[in-house]
Amino acid sequence: MDIKLIAIDLDGTLLDSKKHLSNANRQALIQCVQKGIWVVPCTGRTVHGIPAEVKDISGIRYAITTNGAVIEDMEENAVIDTRMLSREHALELLRMVDSYHVMYDPYIDRRGITEPRFYEHLSEYCLSPELQELVQRTRDVYPNIIEFVEKSNKSVEKINLFFPDMEERARLRAELEKRDDVLITSSLINNLEINAFGATKGEAILRLASHLGISEKQTMAIGDGENDFSMIQKAGIGVAMKNGSKELLAAADYITDTNDENGVASAINRLIFGAEG
């Protein structure tokens, strides 16, 4: 296959359940880079949330972050493309979600913004120990999120929500989906993610491919979650992890092993390098 760009989700895909990069997956990424293929982390996280063990692989230069809201050149520390919520739009959404029992954090300038009532009570919002560690590492704490956004005068990449109550999640999702000015996805069973139009992983892959002079047919995407659906559909080859949702599995061109079974390495070795089994 003449694949020139592989976009890979992190959580539930490239990383195992403990949020680690296996040696098998690491070696597969290195082989792709050596073959001249662009390996692109494609994640709901900000660039600061991409593990060093991924970013430090020589040749991994570009990243698609916050579900496609930002495409950046990590080598040059330069933003190539954005699809973000305006400050005013984000404030309206934050005030709406504030009436629900939900932990919310907008992402601004590649960092999540939180406040003590959330940051000091992460377990209340059903975050796993691994996810708590990630949040503690990638959030900046301010007394009041909404006041911070009001004063920042900056656009918002994404608003992330965590729920302790799934019925509350369903109610807020229904309210958000009545709107025609935002995109709603999810990457975990108890979260929702709010993005601007155009901020999808799939559209971001095609924009980055165009920037690099690569055709749609020369792209491959690997993912597991609802927020990966667009890239599985739009990439030349869409690969779903066996641990992915039924809808994602049905949409994929190829299904690989789970994230705890080195599924990324399996897909790359079979589809790119023609390995048997």
C-alpha positions as CSV (number, residue, x, y, z in Angstrom):
1,M,0.0,0.0,0.0
2,D,1.2,3.5,-0.9
3,I,0.5,5.0,2.6
4,K,2.3,8.3,3.3
5,L,0.6,9.4,6.5
6,I,-0.7,7.4,9.4
7,A,-2.9,9.2,12.0
8,I,-3.1,7.3,15.3
9,D,-5.4,8.0,18.3
10,L,-3.7,7.7,21.7
11,D,-6.1,6.6,24.4
12,G,-7.5,3.1,23.8
13,T,-5.4,2.8,20.6
14,L,-1.7,3.5,20.7
15,L,-1.5,3.5,24.5
16,D,-2.4,0.5,26.6
17,S,-4.9,0.6,29.5
18,K,-2.2,1.9,31.8
19,K,-1.5,4.8,29.3
20,H,1.9,3.3,28.3
21,L,3.5,2.9,24.9
22,S,4.5,-0.8,24.3
23,N,7.8,-1.6,22.8
24,A,6.0,-3.4,19.9
25,N,4.0,-0.3,19.1
26,R,7.1,1.9,19.4
27,Q,9.1,-0.2,17.0
28,A,6.3,-0.2,14.5
29,L,6.2,3.6,14.6
30,I,10.0,3.8,14.1
31,Q,9.7,1.5,11.1
32,C,7.1,3.7,9.5
33,V,9.2,6.8,10.0
34,Q,12.2,5.0,8.5
35,K,10.0,4.1,5.5
36,G,9.3,7.8,5.0
37,I,5.7,7.7,6.4
38,W,4.5,10.6,8.5
39,V,3.3,9.2,11.8
40,V,0.8,11.7,13.4
41,P,-0.6,11.5,16.9
42,C,-4.3,12.3,16.4
43,T,-5.9,12.9,19.8
44,G,-8.4,14.7,21.9
45,R,-5.6,15.7,24.2
46,T,-3.6,18.9,23.8
47,V,0.0,18.7,22.5
48,H,1.2,18.8,26.1
49,G,-0.8,15.7,26.8
50,I,1.1,13.6,24.2
51,P,3.5,11.4,26.1
52,A,7.2,12.1,25.8
53,E,7.7,8.5,24.8
54,V,5.7,9.2,21.7
55,K,6.9,12.8,20.9
56,D,10.5,11.8,21.4
57,I,10.5,9.3,18.6
58,S,12.7,10.9,15.9
59,G,10.6,11.8,12.9
60,I,7.3,12.3,14.7
61,R,6.8,16.0,13.8
62,Y,3.2,16.8,13.3
63,A,0.2,16.4,15.7
64,I,-3.5,16.7,15.4
65,T,-4.9,17.7,18.8
66,T,-8.1,18.5,20.7
67,N,-10.1,16.4,18.2
68,G,-8.8,18.3,15.1
69,A,-9.1,21.8,16.5
70,V,-5.4,22.3,16.2
71,I,-2.8,21.0,13.7
72,E,0.7,21.8,14.7
73,D,4.3,21.3,13.7
74,M,6.0,20.2,17.0
75,E,9.5,20.5,15.6
76,E,8.9,24.2,14.8
77,N,6.5,24.8,17.7
78,A,4.1,26.3,15.1
79,V,0.4,26.0,14.6
80,I,-0.5,25.1,11.0
81,D,-4.3,25.2,11.2
82,T,-7.1,25.8,13.8
83,R,-10.9,25.3,14.1
84,M,-11.7,26.8,17.5
85,L,-14.6,28.1,19.5
86,S,-14.6,31.9,19.9
87,R,-14.3,33.3,23.4
88,E,-17.9,34.4,23.4
89,H,-19.2,31.1,22.0
90,A,-17.2,29.2,24.6
91,L,-18.5,31.4,27.5
92,E,-22.1,30.8,26.5
93,L,-21.5,27.0,26.5
94,L,-19.6,27.1,29.8
95,R,-22.4,29.0,31.5
96,M,-24.9,26.5,30.2
97,V,-23.0,23.4,31.4
98,D,-22.3,25.1,34.7
99,S,-25.9,24.4,35.7
100,Y,-25.2,20.6,35.5
101,H,-23.3,18.4,38.0
102,V,-20.3,18.1,35.7
103,M,-16.6,18.7,35.7
104,Y,-15.7,20.9,32.8
105,D,-12.4,22.3,31.4
106,P,-11.9,24.4,28.3
107,Y,-8.6,24.1,26.5
108,I,-6.7,27.3,25.8
109,D,-3.2,27.7,24.4
110,R,-2.7,23.9,24.5
111,R,-3.6,23.6,28.2
112,G,-6.7,22.5,30.1
113,I,-8.1,25.1,32.4
114,T,-9.6,23.9,35.7
115,E,-10.5,25.1,39.2
116,P,-10.1,23.7,42.7
117,R,-13.7,22.3,43.0
118,F,-12.9,20.0,40.1
119,Y,-9.1,19.5,40.4
120,E,-9.2,18.5,44.1
121,H,-12.1,16.1,43.6
122,L,-11.3,14.1,40.4
123,S,-12.4,10.8,41.8
124,E,-15.9,12.3,42.4
125,Y,-16.2,12.5,38.6
126,C,-15.2,8.8,38.1
127,L,-11.7,9.4,36.6
128,S,-9.5,6.4,36.7
129,P,-6.1,6.7,38.5
130,E,-4.3,6.9,35.1
131,L,-6.7,9.6,33.9
132,Q,-6.3,11.6,37.2
133,E,-2.6,11.6,36.7
134,L,-3.0,12.9,33.1
135,V,-5.4,15.6,34.3
136,Q,-3.0,16.7,37.1
137,R,-0.2,17.0,34.6
138,T,-2.0,18.8,31.8
139,R,-4.3,21.3,33.6
140,D,-3.7,24.8,35.0
141,V,-5.7,25.6,38.1
142,Y,-7.4,29.0,38.5
143,P,-10.0,30.1,41.1
144,N,-12.8,30.3,38.5
145,I,-12.9,28.9,35.0
146,I,-15.5,31.2,33.5
147,E,-13.8,34.3,34.9
148,F,-10.5,33.1,33.4
149,V,-12.0,32.7,30.0
150,E,-13.7,36.1,30.2
151,K,-10.4,37.8,30.9
152,S,-8.3,35.7,28.5
153,N,-9.7,37.1,25.3
154,K,-8.6,33.9,23.6
155,S,-10.3,31.2,21.5
156,V,-11.0,27.8,23.0
157,E,-9.8,24.6,21.3
158,K,-12.3,22.3,23.1
159,I,-14.5,22.0,26.1
160,N,-14.2,18.6,27.9
161,L,-16.8,17.3,30.3
162,F,-16.7,14.5,32.9
163,F,-19.8,13.1,34.5
164,P,-20.4,11.1,37.7
165,D,-24.0,10.5,36.7
166,M,-24.8,9.0,33.3
167,E,-28.4,10.2,33.3
168,E,-27.0,13.8,33.7
169,R,-24.7,13.1,30.8
170,A,-27.6,12.0,28.6
171,R,-29.6,15.1,29.5
172,L,-26.8,17.5,28.7
173,R,-25.9,15.7,25.5
174,A,-29.6,15.9,24.4
175,E,-29.6,19.7,25.1
176,L,-26.3,20.2,23.3
177,E,-27.4,18.2,20.3
178,K,-30.4,20.5,19.8
179,R,-27.9,23.2,18.9
180,D,-26.6,23.7,15.4
181,D,-23.4,25.5,16.3
182,V,-21.2,22.9,17.9
183,L,-19.9,19.3,17.4
184,I,-20.5,16.8,20.2
185,T,-18.4,13.7,20.5
186,S,-17.1,11.4,23.3
187,S,-13.9,9.4,23.9
188,L,-14.8,7.8,27.2
189,I,-18.0,6.3,28.6
190,N,-18.5,9.2,31.1
191,N,-17.3,12.2,29.1
192,L,-18.5,14.6,26.4
193,E,-16.4,16.8,24.2
194,I,-17.5,20.1,22.6
195,N,-15.8,21.4,19.5
196,A,-16.3,24.0,16.8
197,F,-17.5,23.0,13.3
198,G,-14.6,21.7,11.3
199,A,-12.8,20.4,14.4
200,T,-12.9,16.7,13.6
201,K,-10.0,14.3,13.4
202,G,-11.1,13.3,9.9
203,E,-11.1,16.7,8.4
204,A,-7.9,17.6,10.2
205,I,-6.1,14.6,8.6
206,L,-7.2,15.7,5.2
207,R,-6.0,19.3,5.8
208,L,-2.6,18.1,7.1
209,A,-2.3,15.7,4.1
210,S,-3.0,18.5,1.7
211,H,-0.4,20.7,3.6
212,L,2.1,17.9,3.0
213,G,1.2,17.2,-0.6
214,I,-0.4,13.8,0.2
215,S,-3.6,12.5,-1.3
216,E,-6.5,11.2,0.7
217,K,-5.9,7.7,-0.6
218,Q,-2.4,7.8,0.9
219,T,-3.7,8.3,4.5
220,M,-4.5,5.7,7.1
221,A,-6.2,6.3,10.5
222,I,-6.3,4.0,13.6
223,G,-8.7,4.6,16.4
224,D,-11.2,3.2,18.9
225,G,-13.6,5.9,20.1
226,E,-16.6,7.9,19.0
227,N,-14.3,10.9,18.3
228,D,-12.3,8.7,15.9
229,F,-15.3,8.0,13.7
230,S,-14.7,10.8,11.3
231,M,-11.1,9.8,10.6
232,I,-12.0,6.2,10.1
233,Q,-14.5,7.3,7.5
234,K,-12.4,10.0,5.8
235,A,-8.9,8.4,5.7
236,G,-7.9,6.2,2.7
237,I,-7.8,3.2,5.1
238,G,-9.7,3.3,8.4
239,V,-8.5,0.8,11.1
240,A,-10.6,0.2,14.2
241,M,-9.3,-1.4,17.4
242,K,-11.0,-4.5,18.5
243,N,-11.8,-2.7,21.8
244,G,-13.7,0.0,19.8
245,S,-17.4,0.7,19.6
246,K,-19.7,-1.4,17.4
247,E,-20.4,1.6,15.2
248,L,-16.7,2.2,14.7
249,L,-16.0,-1.5,13.9
250,A,-18.8,-1.5,11.3
251,A,-17.3,1.6,9.6
252,A,-13.7,0.4,9.5
253,D,-11.9,-1.1,6.5
254,Y,-9.9,-3.3,8.8
255,I,-10.2,-4.4,12.5
256,T,-7.0,-5.0,14.5
257,D,-6.2,-6.3,17.9
258,T,-7.0,-4.4,21.1
259,N,-4.8,-1.7,22.6
260,D,-3.6,-4.1,25.2
261,E,-2.5,-6.6,22.5
262,N,-0.3,-4.2,20.5
263,G,-3.1,-3.6,17.9
264,V,-1.4,-0.7,16.3
265,A,1.7,-2.7,15.7
266,S,-0.4,-5.6,14.3
267,A,-2.2,-3.3,11.8
268,I,1.0,-1.6,10.7
269,N,2.9,-4.8,10.3
270,R,0.1,-6.4,8.3
271,L,-1.1,-3.5,6.2
272,I,2.1,-1.6,5.6
273,F,4.8,-4.3,5.8
274,G,2.8,-7.3,4.6
275,A,3.4,-9.5,7.7
276,E,1.4,-12.7,8.0
277,G,-1.0,-13.6,10.8
